[in-house]
Amino acid sequence: EDVAMLKAADFDQQIGAIREEFKSEIKRLEVLQNGLRTKFDEEVEQVATDMNTTLEETSQSIAEEMDRLAQVIQTRTEAEVEQRNEQYTQLYDMIQAQNERLTDLYNLQRSAT
């Protein structure tokens, strides 16, 4: 009976040691989990910051490119308008010269008759 009591006491002591070991391991895992959670949160924050920075840079680049294209279109439009004005001026001058020749011919014909 004493041997059984000693064995039971030894068994209880082993169970107590195992419980303490589990508690210690659970604490270690909780600390590790908290560290990982903190690291994850920091990395998520960094990714969000990087994405916002990239988005802002991309938006700025798009705005700059749109401004550049608007300037190109404006310059081309102005050049086209100027070219058309020159063509119209040349056409007007040609019509004016033709009118003058026709007037001269008319006057010449009139004076001949």
Salt bridges, closest charged atoms under 4 A:
GLU20 OE2 - LYS23 NZ 3.76
GLU25 OE2 - ARG28 NH2 2.69
GLU43 OE2 - LYS39 NZ 3.75
GLU65 OE2 - ARG68 NH2 2.70
